[in-house]
Amino acid sequence: MTITFDDFLKVDIRVGRITRAEPFPEARKPAIRLWVDFGDGIGERKSSAQLTRHYAPEALIGRQVLAVVNFPPRQIGPVMSEVLVLGVPDADGEVVLIGPGHEVPEGGRLF
């Protein structure tokens, strides 16, 4: 499916920093609860991600990630996920997080 550039601009992808991460044992598939700070204007948002294959919660603190910030909140078990943290699959289909290659200010928009 082909989209227009205007369609692409509707998806608000921002850089945020993980400030807190903890196991999410209530999830159907192994997951981690995340709190991501997107800086002034957006603030801290919660998410849940199936990252347990490559990441321990304590190792995620301070990491910058990219996330879609303008999807509506979605209930995932007892957690209201407010953003979609982005990743790509490794050779086994496990999530590998996407983030900037250098430190950048929180809240920066992907373009």
VOTIKOL-90820 format. One record per atom (N, C-alpha, C): residue number from 1; residue in one letter; chain; atom name; x, y negated, z negated. Coordinates in Angstrom, 1 decimal. Atoms other than C-alpha are relative to their C-alpha. Example, Ala and Ser with C-alpha at 12.3 -4.5 7.8 and 13.67 -1.06 7.14 Angstrom:
VOTIKOL-90820
1_a_A_N_0.9_1.2_0.0
1_a_A_CA_12.3_4.5_-7.8
1_a_A_C_0.9_-1.2_0.0
2_s_A_N_-0.9_1.1_0.0
2_s_A_CA_13.7_1.1_-7.1
2_s_A_C_-0.8_-1.1_-0.8
//
This chain:
VOTIKOL-90820
1_m_A_N_0.8_1.2_0.0
1_m_A_CA_0.0_0.0_0.0
1_m_A_C_0.9_-1.2_0.0
2_t_A_N_-0.7_1.2_-0.1
2_t_A_CA_1.3_-3.4_0.9
2_t_A_C_-0.7_-1.1_-0.7
3_i_A_N_0.6_1.1_0.7
3_i_A_CA_0.7_-6.4_-1.3
3_i_A_C_0.7_-1.3_0.5
4_t_A_N_-0.5_1.3_-0.3
4_t_A_CA_1.2_-10.1_-0.8
4_t_A_C_0.9_-0.5_-1.1
5_f_A_N_-0.9_0.6_1.0
5_f_A_CA_3.8_-12.2_-2.6
5_f_A_C_-0.9_-0.6_-1.1
6_d_A_N_0.9_0.6_1.0
6_d_A_CA_0.9_-14.0_-4.3
6_d_A_C_-0.5_1.1_-1.0
7_d_A_N_0.4_-1.1_0.8
7_d_A_CA_-0.2_-10.5_-5.6
7_d_A_C_1.1_0.3_-1.0
8_f_A_N_-1.2_-0.3_0.9
8_f_A_CA_3.3_-9.9_-7.0
8_f_A_C_0.1_-1.1_-1.1
9_l_A_N_-0.1_1.1_1.0
9_l_A_CA_3.2_-13.3_-8.8
9_l_A_C_-1.0_0.1_-1.1
10_k_A_N_1.0_-0.2_1.0
10_k_A_CA_0.1_-12.2_-10.7
10_k_A_C_0.5_0.9_-1.1
11_v_A_N_-0.6_-0.9_1.0
11_v_A_CA_2.2_-9.6_-12.6
11_v_A_C_1.1_-0.8_-0.7
12_d_A_N_-0.9_0.8_0.8
12_d_A_CA_3.9_-11.5_-15.4
12_d_A_C_1.0_0.9_-0.7
13_i_A_N_-1.1_-0.9_0.6
13_i_A_CA_7.2_-9.6_-16.2
13_i_A_C_1.0_-0.9_-0.7
14_r_A_N_-0.9_0.8_0.8
14_r_A_CA_9.3_-11.1_-19.0
14_r_A_C_1.0_0.8_-0.7
15_v_A_N_-1.0_-0.7_0.8
15_v_A_CA_12.4_-10.3_-20.9
15_v_A_C_-0.3_-0.3_-1.4
16_g_A_N_0.2_0.2_1.5
16_g_A_CA_12.0_-9.7_-24.6
16_g_A_C_1.1_0.8_-0.7
17_r_A_N_-1.0_-0.7_0.8
17_r_A_CA_14.2_-8.4_-27.4
17_r_A_C_-0.8_0.8_-1.1
18_i_A_N_0.6_-0.9_1.0
18_i_A_CA_13.2_-5.4_-29.5
18_i_A_C_0.4_-0.4_-1.4
19_t_A_N_-0.3_0.5_1.4
19_t_A_CA_13.0_-6.6_-33.1
19_t_A_C_-0.3_1.1_-1.0
20_r_A_N_0.3_-1.0_0.9
20_r_A_CA_11.6_-3.5_-34.7
20_r_A_C_-0.4_1.3_0.8
21_a_A_N_0.4_-1.3_-0.6
21_a_A_CA_11.1_0.2_-33.7
21_a_A_C_-0.1_1.1_-1.0
22_e_A_N_0.2_-1.0_0.9
22_e_A_CA_9.8_3.1_-35.5
22_e_A_C_-0.7_1.2_0.6
23_p_A_N_0.6_-1.2_-0.6
23_p_A_CA_8.7_6.7_-34.8
23_p_A_C_-1.6_-0.2_0.0
24_f_A_N_1.5_0.1_-0.2
24_f_A_CA_5.0_7.1_-33.7
24_f_A_C_-0.5_1.5_0.0
25_p_A_N_0.3_-1.4_0.0
25_p_A_CA_4.2_10.6_-34.9
25_p_A_C_-1.5_0.3_0.3
26_e_A_N_1.4_-0.2_-0.3
26_e_A_CA_0.4_10.1_-34.3
26_e_A_C_-0.2_0.1_1.5
27_a_A_N_0.1_0.0_-1.5
27_a_A_CA_1.0_9.9_-30.5
27_a_A_C_-0.1_1.4_0.5
28_r_A_N_0.2_-1.4_-0.6
28_r_A_CA_-0.1_12.9_-28.4
28_r_A_C_1.4_0.5_0.6
29_k_A_N_-1.4_-0.3_-0.5
29_k_A_CA_3.4_12.8_-26.7
29_k_A_C_1.0_-0.8_-0.8
30_p_A_N_-0.9_0.7_0.8
30_p_A_CA_6.5_11.9_-28.6
30_p_A_C_0.3_-1.5_0.5
31_a_A_N_-0.1_1.4_-0.4
31_a_A_CA_6.7_8.1_-28.7
31_a_A_C_0.7_-0.8_-1.1
32_i_A_N_-0.5_0.9_1.0
32_i_A_CA_8.2_5.1_-30.5
32_i_A_C_-0.8_-1.3_0.1
33_r_A_N_0.7_1.3_0.1
33_r_A_CA_6.3_2.0_-31.7
33_r_A_C_1.1_-1.1_0.1
34_l_A_N_-0.9_1.1_-0.2
34_l_A_CA_8.0_-1.2_-30.6
34_l_A_C_-0.6_-1.4_-0.3
35_w_A_N_0.4_1.4_0.2
35_w_A_CA_7.8_-4.9_-31.6
35_w_A_C_1.0_-0.7_0.9
36_v_A_N_-0.8_0.7_-1.0
36_v_A_CA_9.2_-7.1_-28.8
36_v_A_C_-0.2_-1.5_-0.1
37_d_A_N_0.1_1.4_0.1
37_d_A_CA_10.0_-10.8_-29.2
37_d_A_C_0.3_-0.6_1.4
38_f_A_N_-0.1_0.6_-1.3
38_f_A_CA_9.4_-12.8_-26.0
38_f_A_C_0.3_-1.5_-0.1
39_g_A_N_-0.3_1.4_0.2
39_g_A_CA_10.3_-16.2_-27.5
39_g_A_C_-1.2_-0.9_-0.1
40_d_A_N_1.0_1.0_0.1
40_d_A_CA_8.4_-19.4_-27.8
40_d_A_C_-1.1_0.1_1.2
41_g_A_N_1.1_-0.1_-1.0
41_g_A_CA_5.0_-19.4_-26.0
41_g_A_C_-0.7_1.3_0.1
42_i_A_N_0.6_-1.4_-0.1
42_i_A_CA_4.5_-15.6_-26.0
42_i_A_C_0.1_0.6_-1.4
43_g_A_N_-0.2_-0.5_1.4
43_g_A_CA_5.9_-14.6_-29.4
43_g_A_C_0.3_1.5_0.0
44_e_A_N_-0.3_-1.5_0.2
44_e_A_CA_6.2_-11.0_-30.7
44_e_A_C_-1.3_0.7_0.4
45_r_A_N_1.1_-0.9_-0.4
45_r_A_CA_4.1_-8.3_-29.1
45_r_A_C_0.3_1.4_-0.3
46_k_A_N_-0.2_-1.4_0.4
46_k_A_CA_3.6_-4.6_-30.0
46_k_A_C_-0.2_0.9_1.3
47_s_A_N_0.1_-1.0_-1.0
47_s_A_CA_3.9_-1.6_-27.7
47_s_A_C_0.3_1.4_-0.5
48_s_A_N_-0.4_-1.4_0.3
48_s_A_CA_4.3_2.1_-27.7
48_s_A_C_0.6_0.6_1.3
49_a_A_N_-0.6_-0.6_-1.2
49_a_A_CA_6.6_4.0_-25.3
49_a_A_C_0.6_1.4_-0.3
50_q_A_N_-0.5_-1.4_0.1
50_q_A_CA_7.6_7.6_-24.7
50_q_A_C_1.5_0.0_0.3
51_l_A_N_-1.4_0.2_-0.2
51_l_A_CA_11.3_7.0_-25.2
51_l_A_C_0.9_0.9_-0.8
52_t_A_N_-0.7_-0.8_1.0
52_t_A_CA_12.3_9.7_-27.6
52_t_A_C_1.2_0.8_0.6
53_r_A_N_-1.0_-0.9_-0.5
53_r_A_CA_14.5_11.7_-25.2
53_r_A_C_1.4_-0.7_0.0
54_h_A_N_-1.2_0.7_-0.1
54_h_A_CA_17.1_9.0_-24.7
54_h_A_C_0.3_-1.1_-1.1
55_y_A_N_-0.2_1.1_1.0
55_y_A_CA_16.6_6.5_-27.6
55_y_A_C_-0.5_0.4_-1.4
56_a_A_N_0.5_-0.1_1.4
56_a_A_CA_16.4_6.6_-31.4
56_a_A_C_-0.5_-1.3_-0.4
57_p_A_N_0.6_1.3_0.3
57_p_A_CA_14.3_3.9_-32.9
57_p_A_C_1.1_-1.0_-0.5
58_e_A_N_-1.0_1.0_0.5
58_e_A_CA_17.3_2.3_-34.8
58_e_A_C_0.9_-0.5_1.0
59_a_A_N_-0.9_0.5_-1.1
59_a_A_CA_19.3_2.1_-31.6
59_a_A_C_-0.6_-1.0_0.9
60_l_A_N_0.7_0.9_-0.9
60_l_A_CA_16.7_0.1_-29.9
60_l_A_C_0.0_-1.5_-0.5
61_i_A_N_0.1_1.3_0.6
61_i_A_CA_16.8_-2.9_-32.3
61_i_A_C_1.1_-0.9_0.7
62_g_A_N_-0.9_0.9_-0.7
62_g_A_CA_18.3_-5.9_-30.5
62_g_A_C_0.2_0.1_1.5
63_r_A_N_-0.2_-0.2_-1.5
63_r_A_CA_18.1_-4.5_-27.0
63_r_A_C_-1.0_-0.9_0.7
64_q_A_N_0.9_0.8_-0.9
64_q_A_CA_16.6_-6.7_-24.3
64_q_A_C_-0.6_0.9_1.0
65_v_A_N_0.8_-0.8_-0.9
65_v_A_CA_13.9_-5.1_-22.1
65_v_A_C_-0.9_-0.9_0.8
66_l_A_N_1.0_0.7_-0.9
66_l_A_CA_11.5_-6.1_-19.3
66_l_A_C_-1.3_0.6_-0.3
67_a_A_N_1.3_-0.5_0.3
67_a_A_CA_7.8_-5.8_-19.9
67_a_A_C_-1.0_-0.9_0.7
68_v_A_N_1.2_0.7_-0.5
68_v_A_CA_4.5_-6.8_-18.3
68_v_A_C_-0.7_-0.6_-1.2
69_v_A_N_0.6_0.6_1.2
69_v_A_CA_3.0_-9.3_-20.7
69_v_A_C_-1.5_-0.5_0.3
70_n_A_N_1.4_0.5_-0.3
70_n_A_CA_-0.4_-10.1_-18.9
70_n_A_C_-1.0_1.1_0.3
71_f_A_N_1.0_-1.1_0.0
71_f_A_CA_-2.1_-6.7_-19.0
71_f_A_C_-0.9_-0.2_-1.2
72_p_A_N_0.8_0.1_1.2
72_p_A_CA_-5.1_-6.6_-21.4
72_p_A_C_0.5_1.1_-1.0
73_p_A_N_-0.4_-0.9_1.1
73_p_A_CA_-4.3_-4.9_-24.8
73_p_A_C_-0.7_1.4_0.2
74_r_A_N_0.5_-1.4_-0.1
74_r_A_CA_-4.8_-1.1_-24.8
74_r_A_C_0.2_0.8_-1.2
75_q_A_N_-0.1_-0.8_1.2
75_q_A_CA_-5.5_1.1_-27.7
75_q_A_C_0.7_1.4_0.3
76_i_A_N_-0.8_-1.2_-0.1
76_i_A_CA_-3.0_4.0_-28.0
76_i_A_C_0.0_0.6_-1.4
77_g_A_N_0.2_-0.6_1.3
77_g_A_CA_-4.1_6.1_-31.0
77_g_A_C_-0.3_-1.2_-1.0
78_p_A_N_0.3_1.1_1.0
78_p_A_CA_-3.9_3.8_-34.1
78_p_A_C_0.7_-1.3_0.4
79_v_A_N_-0.8_1.2_-0.3
79_v_A_CA_-1.7_1.2_-32.2
79_v_A_C_-0.7_-0.7_1.2
80_m_A_N_0.5_0.9_-1.1
80_m_A_CA_-3.0_-1.7_-30.0
80_m_A_C_1.3_-0.4_0.7
81_s_A_N_-1.1_0.3_-0.9
81_s_A_CA_-0.4_-1.9_-27.2
81_s_A_C_-0.3_-1.3_0.7
82_e_A_N_0.3_1.3_-0.6
82_e_A_CA_-0.1_-5.5_-26.1
82_e_A_C_0.8_-0.3_1.2
83_v_A_N_-0.8_0.1_-1.2
83_v_A_CA_2.6_-5.2_-23.4
83_v_A_C_0.4_1.3_0.5
84_l_A_N_-0.5_-1.2_-0.6
84_l_A_CA_3.9_-2.6_-21.0
84_l_A_C_1.5_-0.1_0.2
85_v_A_N_-1.4_0.0_-0.2
85_v_A_CA_7.6_-2.0_-21.5
85_v_A_C_0.4_0.8_1.2
86_l_A_N_-0.3_-0.7_-1.3
86_l_A_CA_9.2_-1.0_-18.2
86_l_A_C_1.2_0.9_-0.1
87_g_A_N_-1.1_-0.9_-0.1
87_g_A_CA_11.4_1.9_-17.4
87_g_A_C_-0.1_0.7_1.3
88_v_A_N_0.0_-0.9_-1.2
88_v_A_CA_12.3_4.3_-14.6
88_v_A_C_0.4_1.4_-0.5
89_p_A_N_-0.2_-1.4_0.4
89_p_A_CA_12.5_8.1_-14.7
89_p_A_C_1.5_0.4_0.3
90_d_A_N_-1.2_-0.6_-0.3
90_d_A_CA_15.8_9.9_-15.0
90_d_A_C_-0.2_1.3_0.9
91_a_A_N_0.2_-1.2_-0.9
91_a_A_CA_16.4_13.2_-13.0
91_a_A_C_-1.0_1.0_-0.6
92_d_A_N_1.0_-0.9_0.6
92_d_A_CA_14.2_15.0_-15.5
92_d_A_C_-1.3_-0.6_-0.3
93_g_A_N_1.3_0.6_0.2
93_g_A_CA_11.4_12.5_-15.5
93_g_A_C_-0.1_-0.8_-1.3
94_e_A_N_0.0_0.6_1.3
94_e_A_CA_12.3_11.0_-18.9
94_e_A_C_0.3_-1.5_0.2
95_v_A_N_0.0_1.5_-0.1
95_v_A_CA_12.0_7.2_-19.4
95_v_A_C_1.4_-0.6_-0.3
96_v_A_N_-1.2_0.8_0.3
96_v_A_CA_15.1_5.0_-19.1
96_v_A_C_-0.4_-1.5_0.1
97_l_A_N_0.4_1.4_0.1
97_l_A_CA_14.5_1.4_-20.1
97_l_A_C_0.6_-0.9_1.1
98_i_A_N_-0.5_1.0_-0.9
98_i_A_CA_14.9_-1.5_-17.7
98_i_A_C_0.3_-1.3_-0.8
99_g_A_N_-0.4_1.3_0.7
99_g_A_CA_16.7_-4.7_-19.0
99_g_A_C_0.9_-0.7_0.9
100_p_A_N_-1.0_0.8_-0.7
100_p_A_CA_18.9_-7.5_-17.8
100_p_A_C_1.4_0.5_-0.1
101_g_A_N_-1.4_-0.4_0.0
101_g_A_CA_22.5_-6.8_-17.0
101_g_A_C_0.9_-0.8_-0.9
102_h_A_N_-0.7_1.0_0.8
102_h_A_CA_23.6_-9.8_-19.1
102_h_A_C_-1.0_-0.5_-1.0
103_e_A_N_0.9_0.7_1.0
103_e_A_CA_22.2_-11.6_-22.2
103_e_A_C_-0.7_-1.1_0.7
104_v_A_N_0.8_1.1_-0.6
104_v_A_CA_19.4_-13.9_-21.1
104_v_A_C_-0.9_-0.5_-1.1
105_p_A_N_0.9_0.5_1.0
105_p_A_CA_17.0_-16.1_-23.1
105_p_A_C_-1.3_0.8_0.0
106_e_A_N_1.2_-0.7_0.1
106_e_A_CA_13.9_-14.3_-24.4
106_e_A_C_-1.1_-0.8_0.7
107_g_A_N_1.2_0.7_-0.7
107_g_A_CA_10.7_-15.1_-22.3
107_g_A_C_0.3_-0.3_1.4
108_g_A_N_-0.3_0.2_-1.4
108_g_A_CA_12.5_-15.4_-19.0
108_g_A_C_-0.8_0.9_0.9
109_r_A_N_0.9_-0.8_-0.9
109_r_A_CA_10.3_-14.4_-16.1
109_r_A_C_0.8_0.6_1.1
110_l_A_N_-0.6_-0.7_-1.1
110_l_A_CA_11.3_-11.9_-13.5
110_l_A_C_-0.4_-0.7_1.3
111_f_A_N_0.4_0.5_-1.3
111_f_A_CA_11.5_-13.4_-10.0
111_f_A_C_1.0_0.6_1.0
//
